[in-house]
Amino acid sequence: MSLEINMISKYKIEHLWARYSNFTIGSGSENYTLHVSGYSGNATYNALIYHNNRQFSTNDADHDDWSSDNCSSKWAEGGWWFSSAENTET
């Protein structure tokens, strides 16, 4: 399966896109681990690389690498494939 993300820059100057030729999400027993590879596009950088092979974390299911807290409850209002709370942008 593949994934394509289309964006418009803040000032609507350019159309940005990112494509991942390989995109899968693991099963519930794998905590919905994200797998992405095969990036191409004109977006500034490959933002999902920080989240590749990460388990999905929520307020009540902490699977991130931040040992002293939960990124989802501290920095987000929902779930995400956090590696550490500093790297949440996409």
N, C-alpha and C positions, 0 to 999 in steps of 0.2 A: 504494500500500500504506500502511497505517497501523500505528501502534505504540501500545499502551497498557501502562503500567507501574503496577502496584498495590502499595502498601506499607502497612505498619502502623507507626504511630509507636512510638518506643522504649518507651514505657510502655503501649502498646496502648490508648491513649485514643481515637485516631481513625484512620480509614481514609483514606489519602492516595492520590491517583492523578494521573497525567500522561498526556495523550493527544496524540499528534502525528498530524495528519490526513495528512501527507505524510512518508513514511519510505522511503528507499532506501539501498542500499549499492552503490557502484560496482564495476566489474569488477577483476580482478587487475591489468590494465594501468593502472588508475587507483589502484592501491594501496588498493583497497576504501574509497574515500572515502565518508564518512558524509554524508547529506543529510537533515535534519529541518526541518520547519516546521509551522505550524498548531497551536501549543501551546494546550492548554486543560487545566484541572484545578485541584485545590486543594492541590497540593504547594507548598511554601514558595516555590520559584522554578523557573524553566525551566532546569534543570541541563544539559541536552544542548546548549543554545545555544553553550556554550563549545567544543563539539566539532564543531559543524556545519561542513561543508566541509573537515574534516581527514582526512588519510590515516591508515590504520591502521599503527601502529608496534609492533614486537616487539623482543626483545633483539637479533636479528640483522638487523633491517630498520628503521633509524632514519628516520622521516619526520616527526618533531615539529619544533617551532620552537626548541628549545633547542640552540643551536649548539655549546656546549661539552661536551655530554654527551647521553645517551640516556635519556629519561624512563622508558621501559619497563624498562631494566636497572637504573636508579637507584632508582625508586620503586614499581615494580609487579612482580608475579610473572608477568605475562603481557602480552598485547597490549591496546592501547586506542587510541582516537582522540585522542591528546594534542595540545593546542595548546601548552601549557607544563606543566611538571611540577606547578606549583602548582594548576592547575585540573583535577583528576582526579576530583573527587567527583561522584556522580550520585545 
